[in-house]
Amino acid sequence: MIMVNYKICVVIPTYNSGSFINSIFDSIKAQSIGFDDIQVIFADDKSDDDYTLDLLKSLDEKYSNVTSVFMDENSGFPGTGRNTGLKLSESKYIIFSDHDDTYNSDAFEVMYNAAEDENADMLITNYYKVYGDEKKKVETVFDRENIVINDFKDDLRIFDLDPAIWCKLFRRDFLIENDIYFLERMLGEDLYVFIKSAVFSNCTVYLDDFYGYNYYIRNEKGNKSTIHIRNKKYLGKMVEGYHKLDEFLTDFDLEEYYSNIFNMHFVYWITSLMLSDISDEDKADLVKSNNDLLKKQVAINPGFGEKIYSSLTKPILEDDYKKVES
């Protein structure tokens, strides 16, 4: 057990993030819960941008509740920084933010109070998607319904929620005690932590009617949000994360929930693959790397994606990668 010095710790991985850091930090300083009750940990993935490095050092020096940690090598993915922040945190609850988004001023207060009221292991809220000047509420299967789940089996709709880690508050000791850490050097790390947390949590609170986070989606040359990245490396690293999650489900005898958990994520992955401009050969390689998992999904749910992705179903089942359509 650690000494609890703060109500909430927010961990922010960075890499050449200087142009965004002030915005996320200002939104944290403005939190109605009180900035003194918040610990901020920046975990830098070996930036080579002097502005980013100088800014992080100055924030660390100026504020006693801010720590900037600098990785010895670049991992290329957020998992290492998030795990580093988790281990260094000194708070009852912890949340993991991206470097290029912001929180609404009442986000931490609402989340903290709701978690305290129910003694929650994990608390989930909704969020806004922000496209330039346009702000859209994300819709979910819960239709503004706030719920408390004491066992994930009681409401499997939880697996239909976006795994986005930045709108989820965790009791720090819950993560440590259950050995819940982010996958490193691959993607799907947020999905992995979300699913493990949902499975092990004795109390999950979901506030579908509260929007506390602003997820900025950019699609400009040289300034693209992760959601718009569809290269072979990105899609391949997602598959690595999916395999790790599959191992967890197998190890804990949870395979009966495989389709519930993976369905929307395979749809997203295949959609990204079909929309990408990578070569047909690379697409075939990616399908091959994901084939055992996709086969399992098709076996459990024969109608999976049939109307949209029927051109992939037969090649997947027959291991005929030359037939994968671009």
Backbone bond lengths (Angstrom), bond angles and torsions (degrees), N, CA, C in turn:
res aa  C-N    CA-C-N  psi(-1)  N-CA   C-N-CA  omega(-1)  CA-C   N-CA-C  phi
1 M - - - 1.468 - - 1.532 109.53 -
2 I 1.311 116.32 137.16 1.455 120.58 179.23 1.527 110.18 -95.76
3 M 1.304 115.24 162.89 1.462 119.33 172.13 1.531 108.15 -74.79
4 V 1.332 116.04 126.19 1.458 120.16 -178.58 1.520 109.55 -89.43
5 N 1.314 115.68 109.71 1.461 120.87 -179.68 1.516 113.15 -105.79
6 Y 1.344 116.54 -13.39 1.460 120.80 -176.19 1.528 109.69 -137.78
7 K 1.315 115.48 156.68 1.465 119.72 175.47 1.523 110.56 -73.77
8 I 1.331 115.70 -44.16 1.465 121.12 -176.13 1.524 109.54 -136.71
9 C 1.313 115.11 139.70 1.469 121.12 168.81 1.520 107.63 -112.81
10 V 1.317 116.38 133.23 1.463 120.72 174.57 1.525 107.78 -112.55
11 V 1.320 115.41 124.37 1.466 122.54 -178.30 1.517 108.67 -104.67
12 I 1.335 116.05 128.21 1.465 121.15 -175.40 1.530 109.82 -127.84
13 P 1.338 118.30 105.56 1.465 119.85 173.54 1.533 109.36 -69.75
14 T 1.309 116.50 141.78 1.468 120.46 179.25 1.528 110.39 -132.99
15 Y 1.316 114.02 153.36 1.456 121.71 169.71 1.516 107.35 -158.51
16 N 1.324 116.62 110.95 1.469 121.92 -176.55 1.528 110.36 47.28
17 S 1.311 115.26 46.77 1.474 122.02 -171.08 1.520 113.54 -101.05
18 G 1.322 117.56 12.96 1.458 121.44 -171.69 1.510 115.75 -49.69
19 S 1.335 117.79 -38.29 1.460 120.45 -176.17 1.518 112.90 -70.79
20 F 1.340 117.63 -13.97 1.466 121.36 -177.89 1.529 113.90 -109.01
21 I 1.325 117.01 -22.63 1.469 120.89 -168.53 1.524 112.38 -59.24
22 N 1.304 117.60 -40.89 1.470 119.23 -178.01 1.532 111.88 -61.67
23 S 1.323 116.67 -37.64 1.461 119.81 -177.88 1.523 111.45 -66.61
24 I 1.333 117.44 -48.59 1.463 119.29 -179.66 1.524 110.13 -66.48
25 F 1.325 116.89 -38.59 1.464 119.73 -178.82 1.534 111.05 -68.18
26 D 1.317 117.33 -40.78 1.469 120.21 177.97 1.525 110.94 -61.75
27 S 1.335 116.97 -37.51 1.466 119.51 179.67 1.528 111.02 -68.91
28 I 1.308 117.02 -28.18 1.470 121.11 177.04 1.531 110.19 -76.71
29 K 1.306 116.12 -41.79 1.479 119.21 177.96 1.521 111.59 -61.99
30 A 1.324 117.15 -28.99 1.470 121.48 -176.15 1.528 112.78 -85.85
31 Q 1.328 118.59 4.15 1.467 121.01 -176.21 1.524 111.89 -63.31
32 S 1.326 115.58 133.94 1.464 121.70 -177.01 1.527 112.41 -67.42
33 I 1.326 117.55 -18.75 1.461 119.92 178.22 1.534 111.48 -68.31
34 G 1.328 115.67 -19.45 1.464 121.55 -179.68 1.517 111.13 105.87
35 F 1.309 116.94 122.71 1.466 121.30 -176.50 1.526 112.04 -62.06
36 D 1.320 117.83 -31.13 1.465 120.65 -179.68 1.526 112.74 -65.46
37 D 1.324 116.69 -19.50 1.468 120.68 179.39 1.522 112.59 -93.29
38 I 1.335 115.79 7.96 1.465 121.00 -177.35 1.526 109.52 -118.35
39 Q 1.308 115.97 132.41 1.459 121.99 170.05 1.527 108.04 -100.73
40 V 1.319 116.86 135.35 1.462 121.69 178.45 1.521 108.51 -117.80
41 I 1.327 116.01 126.30 1.464 120.64 176.80 1.526 108.96 -122.50
42 F 1.315 115.67 114.68 1.465 121.41 171.75 1.530 107.56 -92.02
43 A 1.320 116.67 126.90 1.462 121.25 178.62 1.520 107.84 -115.89
44 D 1.314 116.06 102.93 1.464 120.42 -172.06 1.528 111.71 -91.14
45 D 1.341 114.80 130.19 1.461 122.62 -174.83 1.525 111.40 -89.21
46 K 1.334 114.64 51.68 1.480 123.51 179.47 1.532 112.21 57.85
47 S 1.322 115.27 58.94 1.466 120.71 175.40 1.525 110.24 -59.60
48 D 1.331 115.84 148.97 1.465 120.22 173.68 1.524 110.66 -115.03
49 D 1.335 114.98 19.63 1.462 121.70 179.32 1.528 108.71 -105.03
50 D 1.323 117.17 117.70 1.466 121.31 -175.18 1.528 112.20 -61.05
51 Y 1.327 117.15 -36.88 1.463 119.04 -179.45 1.530 110.97 -61.85
52 T 1.327 116.30 -44.60 1.465 120.41 178.45 1.519 110.56 -61.27
53 L 1.316 116.92 -48.53 1.464 121.23 -177.16 1.526 111.55 -63.25
54 D 1.325 116.97 -43.37 1.473 120.76 -179.96 1.526 110.76 -66.41
55 L 1.337 117.13 -39.59 1.464 120.94 -179.55 1.528 110.32 -65.09
56 L 1.309 117.24 -44.71 1.462 120.82 179.92 1.532 111.14 -63.70
57 K 1.306 116.58 -40.73 1.470 120.22 178.55 1.527 110.93 -65.18
58 S 1.334 116.13 -39.57 1.466 119.21 -178.76 1.528 111.79 -68.55
59 L 1.339 117.72 -37.50 1.465 120.77 177.40 1.521 110.75 -66.34
60 D 1.320 116.27 -39.00 1.462 121.24 177.78 1.533 110.78 -62.39
61 E 1.303 116.00 -41.53 1.467 120.82 -178.33 1.525 112.45 -73.72
62 K 1.316 117.23 -33.74 1.466 121.33 -173.94 1.523 113.24 -80.13
63 Y 1.327 117.93 -34.35 1.468 120.91 -173.11 1.530 110.33 -118.42
64 S 1.319 116.00 128.49 1.464 120.73 -178.77 1.527 112.41 -69.01
65 N 1.320 117.35 -22.34 1.465 120.99 -179.16 1.523 112.50 -98.87
66 V 1.334 116.65 14.16 1.463 121.55 177.11 1.526 109.20 -117.74
67 T 1.327 115.33 130.64 1.457 121.51 176.80 1.521 108.89 -125.86
68 S 1.311 116.07 128.87 1.462 121.23 174.14 1.522 108.21 -109.78
69 V 1.339 115.03 121.85 1.456 121.65 -179.13 1.525 108.19 -111.46
70 F 1.326 116.12 136.33 1.456 120.53 -176.02 1.527 109.81 -115.92
71 M 1.336 115.81 117.41 1.460 121.23 -178.94 1.531 110.93 -67.29
72 D 1.320 116.47 148.86 1.463 121.77 179.46 1.520 112.13 -74.97
73 E 1.328 116.36 -26.71 1.466 120.54 178.13 1.514 109.86 -142.83
74 N 1.315 114.85 157.87 1.460 120.52 -179.49 1.525 109.95 -83.62
75 S 1.336 116.04 123.70 1.460 120.41 179.14 1.525 111.29 -92.03
76 G 1.335 116.27 -25.83 1.453 120.87 178.77 1.514 114.67 85.82
77 F 1.332 117.00 -3.22 1.459 121.19 -176.82 1.531 109.25 -143.07
78 P 1.344 118.08 158.71 1.467 120.33 -171.67 1.524 115.89 -79.37
79 G 1.332 118.31 -12.83 1.456 120.13 -173.45 1.512 114.49 -58.28
80 T 1.331 117.47 -43.88 1.461 121.15 -178.08 1.518 111.29 -62.25
81 G 1.317 116.78 -45.17 1.467 120.39 179.73 1.520 111.84 -64.73
82 R 1.316 116.99 -40.45 1.465 120.40 179.82 1.526 110.83 -65.21
83 N 1.331 117.35 -41.74 1.460 120.16 177.81 1.520 111.77 -65.10
84 T 1.321 116.13 -38.99 1.463 120.37 177.36 1.523 110.41 -61.18
85 G 1.345 116.29 -45.17 1.457 120.21 178.82 1.517 112.52 -63.80
86 L 1.328 116.91 -39.89 1.467 121.15 178.72 1.525 110.31 -59.22
87 K 1.314 117.17 -45.16 1.463 121.04 -177.75 1.529 112.19 -68.01
88 L 1.330 117.05 -29.29 1.467 120.82 -178.06 1.529 113.19 -90.26
89 S 1.311 117.42 -10.86 1.466 120.93 -174.00 1.525 112.17 -66.89
90 E 1.347 114.30 148.56 1.467 121.79 -179.12 1.525 108.79 -131.09
91 S 1.311 116.09 56.83 1.459 121.03 -172.29 1.522 110.34 -140.26
92 K 1.324 116.05 163.80 1.460 119.80 176.06 1.523 110.44 -75.39
93 Y 1.334 116.01 -39.98 1.461 121.17 -179.76 1.522 109.67 -122.35
94 I 1.332 114.79 157.71 1.462 119.83 -179.12 1.522 109.42 -140.16
95 I 1.317 115.13 145.18 1.463 121.94 177.58 1.524 107.81 -136.96
96 F 1.322 116.49 149.82 1.460 121.81 -175.73 1.525 109.06 -118.27
97 S 1.317 116.32 118.17 1.462 120.81 -176.42 1.519 110.98 -108.30
98 D 1.315 116.55 156.62 1.459 121.03 166.56 1.529 108.38 -84.57
99 H 1.323 115.29 159.95 1.464 119.64 -173.67 1.526 113.06 -77.80
100 D 1.339 117.71 -16.13 1.464 120.38 -169.22 1.527 113.60 -114.67
101 D 1.331 116.86 21.50 1.464 121.22 178.52 1.527 109.71 -123.35
102 T 1.335 117.54 -173.45 1.462 121.00 178.96 1.524 110.56 -144.48
103 Y 1.339 115.35 159.94 1.465 122.25 173.64 1.522 109.77 -106.72
104 N 1.326 116.30 144.20 1.458 120.38 170.04 1.527 108.79 -68.38
105 S 1.322 116.54 154.81 1.463 120.29 -168.74 1.527 114.55 -64.13
106 D 1.329 118.37 -23.66 1.466 120.10 -178.89 1.531 112.66 -100.39
107 A 1.330 117.68 6.84 1.466 121.17 -172.76 1.525 112.44 -58.10
108 F 1.327 117.04 -52.89 1.459 120.00 -174.04 1.529 111.81 -69.31
109 E 1.313 116.91 -35.59 1.466 120.10 179.64 1.524 110.74 -65.69
110 V 1.324 117.13 -46.56 1.455 120.88 179.52 1.530 110.79 -62.73
111 M 1.315 116.22 -44.94 1.462 120.57 -178.03 1.529 111.25 -66.47
112 Y 1.303 116.55 -46.06 1.464 120.76 -179.29 1.531 111.14 -61.00
113 N 1.314 116.60 -47.78 1.474 119.98 -177.85 1.526 111.67 -63.81
114 A 1.317 116.93 -41.32 1.461 120.35 179.72 1.528 110.98 -66.75
115 A 1.328 116.81 -39.05 1.463 120.60 177.67 1.524 110.72 -65.42
116 E 1.325 116.76 -42.30 1.461 121.31 178.63 1.522 111.66 -64.45
117 D 1.314 116.87 -41.17 1.468 120.87 -178.07 1.529 111.70 -59.50
118 E 1.328 116.55 -34.41 1.478 120.34 -175.66 1.528 112.85 -109.21
119 N 1.338 116.63 1.47 1.475 120.31 -174.66 1.526 110.27 53.06
120 A 1.305 115.53 49.58 1.463 122.17 -172.53 1.529 112.29 -76.40
121 D 1.324 115.29 144.56 1.462 121.27 169.32 1.526 110.29 -82.49
122 M 1.329 116.22 -34.82 1.463 121.85 179.27 1.517 108.65 -142.23
123 L 1.321 115.52 137.47 1.462 121.41 175.91 1.524 108.42 -127.34
124 I 1.324 115.20 135.40 1.466 121.45 -175.50 1.522 109.05 -122.54
125 T 1.322 116.95 138.73 1.459 121.17 174.53 1.535 109.01 -124.72
126 N 1.301 115.07 177.30 1.450 121.44 176.63 1.527 109.85 -93.52
127 Y 1.328 116.95 178.26 1.464 119.17 -177.85 1.522 110.59 -152.82
128 Y 1.328 114.35 165.79 1.463 121.84 176.14 1.529 109.67 -99.95
129 K 1.321 116.14 142.44 1.450 121.64 165.57 1.519 107.26 -95.90
130 V 1.313 117.25 127.83 1.460 121.42 -176.05 1.526 109.60 -115.59
131 Y 1.341 114.92 118.63 1.463 121.99 177.23 1.529 107.15 -114.01
132 G 1.306 117.72 97.93 1.461 119.43 -176.91 1.516 110.67 60.97
133 D 1.337 116.72 -117.90 1.461 121.34 179.45 1.529 112.69 -91.60
134 E 1.325 116.82 -1.69 1.456 120.66 -177.43 1.527 110.64 -98.33
135 K 1.327 115.49 134.50 1.457 122.40 -176.72 1.530 108.92 -124.04
136 K 1.342 117.27 122.56 1.459 120.76 -176.67 1.524 110.96 -121.41
137 K 1.326 116.36 136.02 1.448 120.93 174.81 1.529 109.25 -76.51
138 V 1.317 115.97 134.69 1.458 120.43 175.65 1.523 109.01 -76.00
139 E 1.318 116.22 133.81 1.462 121.27 178.36 1.527 109.85 -95.08
140 T 1.333 117.07 145.53 1.457 120.75 179.75 1.527 110.01 -132.96
141 V 1.326 115.33 174.53 1.467 120.85 -179.87 1.524 111.82 -73.28
142 F 1.334 117.67 -8.10 1.463 120.11 -175.85 1.529 113.24 -89.24
143 D 1.319 117.55 -14.24 1.465 121.41 174.55 1.526 111.89 52.49
144 R 1.327 116.58 54.92 1.480 124.91 176.51 1.533 113.08 66.55
145 E 1.301 116.71 21.11 1.461 121.42 -178.99 1.532 109.17 -91.01
146 N 1.328 117.30 125.56 1.459 121.40 174.92 1.520 109.10 -92.23
147 I 1.335 116.81 132.83 1.454 119.52 -174.34 1.526 111.42 -136.17
148 V 1.331 114.56 160.29 1.461 122.96 171.58 1.524 106.59 -124.61
149 I 1.339 116.81 125.10 1.459 122.32 -178.43 1.526 108.41 -116.88
150 N 1.318 117.12 121.10 1.461 121.18 178.08 1.523 112.71 -95.14
151 D 1.322 115.89 -16.46 1.463 121.90 176.08 1.523 107.03 -148.31
152 F 1.333 116.95 124.15 1.467 119.71 -174.42 1.519 112.51 -56.30
153 K 1.324 117.45 -26.89 1.471 120.46 -179.31 1.531 111.64 -65.26
154 D 1.342 116.71 -19.45 1.463 120.25 -178.25 1.524 113.00 -75.07
155 D 1.330 117.01 -19.63 1.465 119.88 -179.82 1.527 108.92 -154.97
156 L 1.322 115.96 88.85 1.465 120.97 -176.01 1.525 112.62 -71.17
157 R 1.330 116.78 -4.60 1.470 119.00 174.78 1.513 111.61 -62.34
158 I 1.325 116.63 -17.79 1.465 119.28 179.56 1.530 110.60 -59.27
159 F 1.327 116.94 -29.33 1.461 120.12 -179.61 1.531 112.56 -75.86
160 D 1.332 116.63 -8.93 1.466 120.67 176.10 1.521 112.19 -88.60
161 L 1.331 116.71 -3.53 1.458 119.95 -179.77 1.519 110.80 -79.26
162 D 1.316 115.23 151.05 1.453 121.85 174.98 1.532 108.81 -60.88
163 P 1.333 118.03 129.94 1.465 119.23 179.88 1.520 114.33 -74.21
164 A 1.338 117.48 -0.86 1.468 121.51 -177.18 1.519 111.39 -42.85
165 I 1.320 115.93 120.64 1.456 121.60 -169.19 1.524 113.14 -77.35
166 W 1.332 117.58 -21.00 1.451 120.48 -171.64 1.525 114.42 -78.68
167 C 1.334 118.48 -5.32 1.465 119.78 174.81 1.532 110.76 -113.42
168 K 1.339 115.40 26.16 1.460 121.42 -179.67 1.528 109.85 -126.34
169 L 1.315 115.15 126.66 1.461 122.38 178.23 1.529 107.93 -103.64
170 F 1.332 116.70 131.57 1.454 121.46 -178.47 1.528 110.78 -118.64
171 R 1.316 115.87 144.07 1.460 118.72 167.94 1.524 106.36 -72.34
172 R 1.305 116.27 122.36 1.465 120.17 -172.20 1.521 112.15 -56.49
173 D 1.321 117.60 -47.68 1.461 120.35 -176.94 1.530 111.72 -64.02
174 F 1.320 116.94 -29.53 1.466 120.76 176.67 1.527 110.17 -60.45
175 L 1.332 117.38 -45.61 1.463 120.78 179.18 1.529 111.03 -63.03
176 I 1.327 116.56 -46.78 1.463 120.75 -177.15 1.531 111.00 -64.88
177 E 1.322 116.20 -47.35 1.466 120.69 -176.32 1.524 112.64 -64.32
178 N 1.314 117.36 -29.30 1.463 121.73 -179.48 1.522 112.90 -99.71
179 D 1.346 115.88 9.98 1.460 121.18 177.19 1.530 111.48 55.06
180 I 1.327 115.08 45.40 1.462 120.71 -179.90 1.528 108.86 -99.10
181 Y 1.307 115.31 104.41 1.459 122.04 178.50 1.522 109.48 -128.89
182 F 1.311 115.56 160.90 1.460 121.17 -179.45 1.524 110.71 -75.76
183 L 1.323 115.93 145.07 1.455 120.66 169.75 1.524 108.42 -64.18
184 E 1.311 116.91 143.20 1.460 120.74 -178.86 1.524 110.81 -112.78
185 R 1.315 114.91 147.24 1.465 123.66 178.48 1.525 113.13 61.32
186 M 1.327 115.93 30.21 1.467 121.00 174.40 1.519 108.10 -158.79
187 L 1.336 115.95 173.48 1.457 121.18 178.52 1.523 109.71 -105.35
188 G 1.349 115.78 179.11 1.453 119.68 -172.00 1.517 110.81 78.22
189 E 1.345 116.33 8.68 1.461 120.57 -177.69 1.525 112.34 -67.34
190 D 1.339 116.73 -31.55 1.464 119.84 177.45 1.529 110.66 -72.77
191 L 1.336 117.42 -40.52 1.462 121.70 176.78 1.525 110.05 -60.68
192 Y 1.313 116.98 -43.10 1.467 122.53 -178.88 1.530 110.87 -60.09
193 V 1.322 117.42 -48.08 1.463 121.27 179.99 1.525 110.84 -66.95
194 F 1.326 116.90 -40.54 1.465 120.18 -179.86 1.525 111.21 -62.19
195 I 1.334 117.24 -47.49 1.463 120.29 -177.24 1.530 110.59 -66.47
196 K 1.323 117.90 -44.82 1.466 119.77 178.47 1.524 110.55 -60.41
197 S 1.323 116.41 -41.25 1.464 120.45 179.85 1.524 111.14 -65.82
198 A 1.320 116.76 -43.63 1.466 120.27 179.73 1.526 110.87 -61.40
199 V 1.324 116.65 -38.66 1.465 121.40 -178.33 1.525 111.29 -70.20
200 F 1.324 117.38 -42.58 1.464 120.91 -174.18 1.530 113.66 -87.95
201 S 1.319 117.18 -16.80 1.463 120.52 -174.91 1.527 112.26 -65.18
202 N 1.327 115.09 134.35 1.470 121.05 172.77 1.522 111.70 -89.43
203 C 1.324 115.83 -10.30 1.462 120.28 176.13 1.521 109.29 -159.10
204 T 1.320 115.75 112.18 1.458 122.09 175.31 1.522 108.08 -114.80
205 V 1.326 115.86 126.26 1.460 121.81 178.29 1.525 107.90 -106.66
206 Y 1.329 115.99 132.25 1.461 119.91 175.96 1.517 109.71 -122.90
207 L 1.326 115.42 120.48 1.469 122.07 178.34 1.524 107.84 -104.57
208 D 1.324 115.91 87.49 1.457 120.11 -176.85 1.525 112.29 -71.63
209 D 1.329 116.98 -19.22 1.467 119.54 -176.94 1.531 112.47 -95.13
210 F 1.340 116.91 3.66 1.464 118.78 -179.27 1.526 110.32 -113.33
211 Y 1.331 115.42 128.10 1.457 122.71 -179.68 1.524 109.05 -114.41
212 G 1.319 116.46 106.39 1.455 119.13 -174.29 1.511 115.57 -113.87
213 Y 1.338 117.63 -6.33 1.466 120.69 -172.14 1.516 110.30 -127.42
214 N 1.319 116.05 142.36 1.461 122.58 178.16 1.526 109.30 -110.86
215 Y 1.322 115.33 109.41 1.453 122.42 -178.49 1.525 108.40 -96.93
216 Y 1.319 115.91 106.51 1.459 121.63 -175.69 1.529 109.94 -85.14
217 I 1.325 115.38 124.29 1.462 120.92 -177.66 1.521 108.63 -111.22
218 R 1.330 114.90 115.29 1.466 121.26 -177.86 1.527 109.06 -116.59
219 N 1.305 115.51 143.78 1.459 119.65 -179.74 1.527 109.49 -140.33
220 E 1.326 114.64 53.50 1.460 120.58 179.99 1.526 109.18 -111.08
221 K 1.298 116.42 153.35 1.454 120.23 178.86 1.523 109.84 -58.18
222 G 1.316 116.68 125.05 1.451 121.42 -179.35 1.515 113.71 80.28
223 N 1.335 117.46 -0.76 1.467 120.82 -178.85 1.527 109.21 -147.88
224 K 1.335 114.88 66.56 1.460 120.66 -177.42 1.523 110.36 -106.99
225 S 1.332 115.97 137.62 1.453 120.23 171.34 1.530 108.66 -69.29
226 T 1.337 115.45 156.47 1.467 120.32 -178.52 1.511 112.11 -55.20
227 I 1.323 117.09 -33.67 1.467 121.39 -177.86 1.525 112.10 -60.20
228 H 1.337 117.08 -21.96 1.459 120.74 -178.60 1.535 112.81 -99.14
229 I 1.320 117.42 3.28 1.461 120.48 179.79 1.531 108.78 -90.67
230 R 1.325 115.71 120.31 1.467 119.32 -176.07 1.528 110.68 -133.60
231 N 1.325 118.44 42.11 1.454 119.86 178.35 1.531 110.58 -89.04
232 K 1.313 116.34 173.97 1.464 120.79 -174.92 1.522 111.32 -64.09
233 K 1.320 117.23 -40.69 1.458 120.05 -179.19 1.525 110.78 -61.82
234 Y 1.329 116.50 -46.74 1.460 121.14 -178.32 1.528 110.75 -61.37
235 L 1.331 117.19 -49.68 1.462 120.77 -178.76 1.523 111.54 -66.06
236 G 1.326 116.55 -34.75 1.459 120.32 178.46 1.517 112.23 -68.93
237 K 1.325 116.56 -38.71 1.460 120.29 179.10 1.529 111.40 -69.55
238 M 1.327 117.47 -27.84 1.452 120.43 173.05 1.529 110.26 -65.13
239 V 1.317 116.24 -41.38 1.461 120.52 179.54 1.528 110.30 -62.20
240 E 1.332 117.45 -40.03 1.466 120.45 177.44 1.528 110.59 -58.65
241 G 1.324 116.23 -42.22 1.462 120.30 177.70 1.515 111.97 -65.15
242 Y 1.342 116.77 -39.71 1.468 120.65 178.31 1.538 110.77 -61.46
243 H 1.332 116.85 -39.55 1.465 119.43 179.24 1.529 111.07 -65.22
244 K 1.318 117.26 -38.41 1.466 120.05 177.74 1.526 111.26 -64.66
245 L 1.320 116.50 -39.27 1.461 120.04 177.54 1.526 110.24 -66.74
246 D 1.324 117.24 -40.34 1.457 120.95 177.19 1.529 110.72 -60.40
247 E 1.336 117.05 -39.62 1.466 120.89 177.38 1.529 110.72 -61.98
248 F 1.325 116.31 -41.43 1.463 119.94 178.43 1.530 110.90 -61.53
249 L 1.326 117.03 -45.73 1.459 120.80 -179.12 1.530 110.68 -62.45
250 T 1.323 116.38 -38.98 1.466 120.26 178.74 1.524 111.22 -67.74
251 D 1.337 116.19 -46.35 1.468 120.79 -177.27 1.522 112.38 -61.98
252 F 1.330 117.19 -32.13 1.464 121.03 -176.52 1.534 112.50 -104.99
253 D 1.326 115.50 17.38 1.466 121.72 175.48 1.529 111.66 54.23
254 L 1.335 115.24 49.73 1.464 121.23 -177.67 1.525 112.10 -118.33
255 E 1.337 116.74 20.53 1.461 119.64 -173.93 1.522 113.49 -66.51
256 E 1.334 117.40 -19.56 1.462 118.88 177.79 1.537 111.95 -64.59
257 Y 1.333 116.70 -17.22 1.463 120.92 179.52 1.535 112.13 -100.83
258 Y 1.326 115.88 8.14 1.460 121.72 -175.92 1.526 112.13 -53.47
259 S 1.332 116.31 -51.72 1.464 119.86 -176.59 1.523 111.33 -67.24
260 N 1.326 117.67 -39.04 1.465 120.66 177.24 1.519 111.10 -57.49
261 I 1.319 115.50 -39.70 1.464 120.96 -175.00 1.528 111.66 -80.15
262 F 1.320 117.12 -43.78 1.460 120.09 -170.40 1.523 114.82 -90.14
263 N 1.311 119.08 -19.14 1.461 120.97 -169.56 1.526 113.01 -50.97
264 M 1.335 117.49 -57.79 1.466 119.83 -175.72 1.527 112.14 -67.51
265 H 1.332 116.54 -27.05 1.460 119.82 -177.75 1.527 111.36 -77.77
266 F 1.329 116.31 -35.20 1.458 118.05 174.28 1.527 110.81 -68.43
267 V 1.324 117.10 -37.82 1.458 120.16 176.10 1.531 109.95 -59.42
268 Y 1.336 115.82 -44.76 1.472 120.37 178.65 1.526 110.87 -62.58
269 W 1.339 116.36 -44.76 1.460 120.10 -177.76 1.526 111.26 -64.21
270 I 1.326 116.57 -46.18 1.463 119.69 -179.22 1.525 110.87 -66.32
271 T 1.327 116.71 -38.87 1.465 119.98 176.67 1.528 110.44 -60.50
272 S 1.318 116.32 -44.53 1.472 120.65 178.49 1.516 110.84 -62.91
273 L 1.333 116.68 -39.51 1.457 120.85 178.21 1.526 110.97 -62.98
274 M 1.329 116.79 -46.00 1.464 120.85 -177.63 1.529 112.03 -67.21
275 L 1.333 116.46 -32.34 1.463 120.41 -178.12 1.528 112.87 -85.63
276 S 1.328 116.81 -11.68 1.461 119.57 -177.34 1.522 110.51 -72.81
277 D 1.329 115.51 160.59 1.461 119.64 178.54 1.530 111.21 -106.34
278 I 1.347 116.73 22.37 1.457 119.43 176.71 1.523 109.06 -74.45
279 S 1.324 116.89 163.96 1.463 121.53 -174.42 1.529 111.60 -67.22
280 D 1.331 115.77 158.63 1.458 121.12 177.07 1.527 110.73 -60.08
281 E 1.320 115.96 -36.67 1.472 120.02 179.54 1.530 110.75 -63.54
282 D 1.335 116.22 -42.80 1.461 119.99 178.82 1.528 111.23 -67.62
283 K 1.321 116.26 -37.15 1.472 119.18 176.55 1.524 110.55 -61.20
284 A 1.326 115.88 -42.80 1.463 119.94 179.01 1.523 110.67 -63.35
285 D 1.327 116.72 -39.99 1.467 120.78 178.16 1.529 110.88 -62.15
286 L 1.323 116.04 -40.55 1.461 120.10 -179.50 1.522 111.38 -67.20
287 V 1.342 116.25 -43.47 1.461 119.05 177.46 1.529 109.95 -61.59
288 K 1.316 116.76 -39.74 1.465 120.80 178.31 1.528 110.91 -60.90
289 S 1.331 117.04 -41.40 1.464 120.53 -178.78 1.529 112.00 -67.91
290 N 1.326 116.03 -26.30 1.467 121.27 -177.30 1.525 111.99 -103.93
291 N 1.331 116.61 3.07 1.451 120.58 -167.12 1.523 113.77 -63.87
292 D 1.344 118.16 -40.34 1.457 119.08 -177.62 1.523 111.41 -64.38
293 L 1.340 116.56 -35.47 1.465 120.18 178.92 1.528 110.43 -73.30
294 L 1.327 116.94 -41.94 1.462 120.35 179.29 1.532 110.75 -65.21
295 K 1.319 116.91 -38.17 1.460 120.65 177.25 1.523 110.80 -60.29
296 K 1.322 114.84 -42.62 1.464 119.11 179.90 1.524 110.24 -62.69
297 Q 1.327 116.23 -40.66 1.462 120.38 179.29 1.528 111.27 -64.05
298 V 1.337 116.41 -44.52 1.468 120.39 179.96 1.529 110.41 -64.77
299 A 1.349 117.21 -36.95 1.464 121.09 179.78 1.525 111.06 -65.97
300 I 1.335 116.08 -39.68 1.464 120.44 -179.74 1.517 110.98 -75.01
301 N 1.330 115.21 -39.44 1.462 121.18 -175.98 1.530 108.64 -128.90
302 P 1.334 118.32 83.43 1.471 121.92 -174.51 1.525 113.99 -56.90
303 G 1.305 117.62 -24.89 1.456 120.29 -179.10 1.510 113.16 -89.06
304 F 1.356 117.08 8.18 1.463 121.50 -176.29 1.528 111.61 -55.67
305 G 1.326 115.02 118.26 1.453 121.17 174.22 1.515 114.79 57.08
306 E 1.313 117.70 19.70 1.460 119.75 -170.99 1.531 113.38 -59.06
307 K 1.307 116.15 -41.36 1.468 118.90 -175.76 1.516 112.31 -70.46
308 I 1.331 116.06 -33.24 1.465 119.32 -175.48 1.525 111.58 -97.05
309 Y 1.346 116.66 -37.77 1.465 120.13 -169.97 1.524 113.26 -118.04
310 S 1.315 117.47 26.85 1.462 120.16 -177.94 1.532 111.52 -58.79
311 S 1.339 117.20 -28.16 1.463 120.40 179.95 1.519 111.80 -66.22
312 L 1.338 117.56 -17.97 1.459 121.02 179.02 1.527 112.76 -96.49
313 T 1.322 117.54 -25.51 1.460 120.54 -172.15 1.524 112.23 -59.63
314 K 1.341 117.65 -49.76 1.459 120.53 -177.20 1.529 111.62 -64.77
315 P 1.344 119.43 -48.01 1.471 119.13 177.26 1.527 112.71 -58.46
316 I 1.345 117.03 -37.20 1.459 120.17 179.03 1.522 110.26 -62.28
317 L 1.323 116.61 -47.54 1.457 121.13 -176.52 1.526 112.21 -70.32
318 E 1.335 116.48 -28.66 1.465 120.24 -176.86 1.524 112.94 -98.99
319 D 1.339 117.58 1.95 1.480 121.57 -177.02 1.526 111.51 56.19
320 D 1.330 116.50 32.22 1.461 120.83 -179.34 1.526 107.90 -102.39
321 Y 1.323 116.19 84.83 1.462 120.33 -171.67 1.534 112.68 -73.66
322 K 1.318 116.90 -16.65 1.458 119.46 178.64 1.523 111.07 -69.77
323 K 1.343 116.44 -18.94 1.461 119.58 -178.21 1.530 112.51 -90.03
324 V 1.316 115.77 -2.53 1.473 117.68 179.29 1.514 108.21 -63.59
325 E 1.327 116.62 123.16 1.465 120.96 -175.53 1.514 111.23 -85.30
326 S 1.316 115.59 143.87 1.458 119.98 177.88 1.514 109.71 -83.88
